[in-house]
Amino acid sequence: MKKYIRIVLVLSCILVLTACGNKKEIVLPETKNITEIEIMDNVSETANKIIDEKEISKLISDIKDNSKGTNAKSVNDQPTNIENYIIVKFYHKGAEKSPSVAYLYQKNGNSYVEQPYQRIWDLKEEIFNNIIGLISESDNIKAGTEASYKPMVKINDEIYGWVRDLGAVKLGDMKFLGEIKGSKGSLSKTLNDEDENFTSNIYPIGAKIYKWDEKSILIESNDVFSVCEIIE
């Protein structure tokens, strides 16, 4: 009888240890390896970009320190059966076009963070709400004057605002759009002025412009590469 009790106890311990082992801590990139974090609501597509190193560090710490492992695994590119979620993209130095992603959402009154094809963690509701608040801050900023976006460039009647500087960039087959032809202290999206195109309030005449993606351009000026994004 004692032998069976010992066997049951051993098996119980194994099950407990296995369960604990399954609830792994969330792994997020180190601040020093990140150039920016983008937070976006998947429905409204409202987004905010965090580029300050201290703010990046705080956001990563908030998620890591306030998440708790569950036994649930992620088996898709994005959350399934969830209508509304927050997309968190971590842009890595030297690999800005291949960000790592995490998703935040609420289900049945609980908050979660999910990493594709890895796991799902419980997240404190306070942290979830704080991150949503960061998106709201972005909305308030965009509602202000366009002058708050500096440096700026106007191309084909679209105004692009500075997002971040990059290290060395291989231009490769990147499409060349032209050069900065003029400078102006204030750029206006409302004026359909052809003479104002390829004009910047900061970048010098001759700075080269390349297409980065559908909503962004790359500026090459004095061996410095900067990504600028359309100001909606």
C-alpha positions in Angstrom: 0.0 0.0 0.0 2.8 2.4 0.9 4.4 1.5 -2.4 1.3 2.7 -4.3 1.1 5.8 -2.3 4.7 6.7 -3.1 4.0 6.1 -6.8 1.0 8.3 -6.7 3.0 11.1 -5.0 5.8 10.8 -7.5 3.3 11.0 -10.4 1.6 14.0 -8.8 4.9 15.8 -8.5 5.7 15.1 -12.2 2.4 16.5 -13.3 2.8 19.6 -11.2 6.3 20.2 -12.5 5.2 19.6 -16.1 2.3 22.1 -15.7 4.7 24.7 -14.2 7.1 24.1 -17.0 4.4 24.7 -19.6 3.6 28.1 -18.2 6.8 29.8 -19.5 7.6 33.4 -19.0 7.0 35.7 -22.0 10.1 36.5 -23.9 10.4 40.0 -25.3 13.3 41.8 -27.1 15.8 43.8 -25.1 15.4 47.6 -25.2 19.0 48.0 -26.6 18.0 46.0 -29.7 14.8 48.0 -30.5 14.6 51.2 -32.6 10.8 51.7 -32.0 7.6 50.0 -30.9 4.4 50.5 -32.9 1.0 50.0 -31.2 -2.1 49.8 -33.4 -5.8 49.1 -33.0 -6.7 46.5 -35.6 -10.2 48.0 -36.2 -9.6 51.7 -36.4 -6.0 51.3 -37.5 -5.2 54.2 -35.1 -1.5 53.8 -34.2 1.2 55.3 -32.0 5.0 54.9 -32.4 7.2 54.8 -29.3 10.8 55.9 -30.2 12.1 57.2 -26.9 14.4 54.6 -25.3 13.0 55.1 -21.8 9.4 54.7 -23.0 10.4 51.6 -25.0 12.0 50.1 -21.9 9.0 50.9 -19.8 6.5 49.3 -22.2 8.6 46.1 -22.5 9.0 45.9 -18.7 5.2 46.6 -18.1 4.3 43.6 -20.3 7.0 41.3 -19.0 6.5 42.0 -15.3 2.7 41.9 -15.5 2.0 38.8 -17.6 1.4 35.3 -16.3 1.7 32.1 -18.3 -1.3 30.0 -19.2 -1.4 26.5 -20.8 -2.9 28.0 -24.0 -0.8 27.9 -27.1 -1.0 30.2 -30.1 -1.4 28.3 -33.4 -2.0 31.2 -35.9 -0.5 34.4 -37.2 -3.0 36.4 -35.2 -5.7 35.9 -32.6 -8.6 33.7 -33.7 -12.3 34.5 -32.9 -11.2 37.9 -31.5 -12.7 40.9 -33.3 -10.8 43.7 -31.6 -7.1 43.5 -30.6 -4.0 45.6 -30.3 -1.0 44.9 -32.5 2.3 45.6 -30.9 5.3 45.6 -33.3 8.9 45.6 -32.1 11.3 47.0 -34.7 14.8 45.5 -34.4 18.0 47.3 -35.2 19.3 46.2 -38.6 16.0 44.4 -39.4 13.4 47.2 -39.4 11.4 45.6 -42.1 10.9 42.4 -40.1 9.4 43.4 -36.8 8.4 40.8 -34.1 4.8 41.0 -33.1 2.6 40.5 -30.0 -1.2 40.9 -29.7 -3.1 42.2 -26.8 -6.9 41.6 -26.3 -9.7 41.0 -23.9 -11.8 37.9 -23.7 -14.5 36.9 -21.2 -13.5 39.8 -19.0 -9.7 38.9 -18.9 -6.8 40.6 -20.7 -4.2 38.6 -22.6 -1.0 38.9 -24.6 -0.4 36.5 -27.4 2.8 35.8 -29.4 2.1 34.0 -32.8 2.8 30.3 -32.8 4.1 30.5 -29.2 1.8 31.0 -26.2 -0.9 33.1 -24.6 -0.3 34.9 -21.3 -2.6 36.6 -18.8 -2.0 40.3 -18.7 -3.0 42.7 -15.9 -6.0 44.8 -16.9 -4.3 48.0 -15.7 -1.4 47.4 -18.2 -3.8 46.6 -21.0 -5.7 49.9 -20.4 -2.4 51.8 -20.1 -1.4 50.6 -23.6 -4.7 51.5 -25.1 -4.2 54.9 -23.6 -1.0 55.3 -25.6 -3.0 54.9 -28.8 -5.4 57.6 -27.6 -2.5 59.9 -27.0 -1.5 59.5 -30.6 -5.0 60.5 -31.7 -4.7 63.7 -29.7 -1.4 64.5 -31.2 -2.6 64.0 -34.8 -5.6 66.2 -34.1 -3.1 69.0 -33.4 -1.2 71.1 -35.9 0.9 69.5 -38.6 3.8 71.7 -37.4 4.3 69.2 -34.6 5.7 66.7 -37.1 9.4 67.6 -37.8 11.2 67.2 -40.0 8.7 67.1 -42.9 8.8 66.6 -46.7 6.1 67.2 -49.3 5.9 64.9 -52.3 3.1 64.6 -54.8 0.8 66.6 -52.5 1.4 64.3 -49.5 3.2 65.4 -46.4 5.6 62.9 -44.7 6.8 63.3 -41.2 10.0 62.0 -39.6 9.6 58.7 -37.8 13.1 57.4 -37.1 16.7 57.4 -38.3 18.4 54.2 -39.4 21.9 52.8 -39.5 23.5 51.8 -42.8 20.9 50.9 -45.4 21.3 48.8 -48.5 19.4 50.6 -51.2 19.4 47.7 -53.6 16.4 47.9 -55.9 14.7 50.5 -53.8 12.7 52.9 -56.0 14.3 56.4 -56.4 11.7 59.1 -56.2 13.8 62.2 -56.7 15.7 64.9 -54.7 14.7 67.7 -52.4 14.4 70.7 -54.6 13.4 73.5 -52.2 13.0 74.5 -48.6 10.1 76.1 -46.8 9.5 76.8 -43.1 5.9 75.6 -43.2 4.3 72.9 -45.4 0.6 72.7 -46.0 -1.3 69.6 -47.2 -4.3 71.8 -48.1 -2.5 73.8 -50.8 -2.3 72.0 -54.1 0.9 73.8 -55.0 3.1 71.9 -57.5 6.0 74.2 -56.7 5.8 73.0 -53.1 6.4 69.4 -54.0 9.8 67.9 -53.2 10.2 70.6 -50.6 11.3 70.1 -46.9 11.4 72.3 -43.9 14.6 70.6 -42.6 16.2 68.3 -45.1 18.7 70.1 -47.5 18.3 70.6 -51.2 19.8 67.5 -53.0 18.8 65.0 -50.3 17.7 61.8 -52.1 14.3 60.3 -51.6 13.4 56.6 -52.0 10.2 54.6 -51.6 10.3 52.7 -48.3 6.8 51.1 -48.3 3.3 52.1 -49.3 3.1 54.8 -46.7 6.7 55.7 -46.1 9.7 57.2 -47.8 13.5 57.0 -47.0 15.5 60.2 -47.0 19.3 59.9 -47.6 21.1 63.1 -46.4 24.8 63.4 -45.5 25.1 59.6 -45.0 22.1 59.6 -42.6 19.0 57.6 -43.5 15.6 58.6 -42.2 12.2 57.0 -42.5 9.3 59.5 -43.0 5.6 58.4 -42.9 2.5 60.0 -44.5 0.7 62.3 -42.1 -2.9 61.4 -42.3 
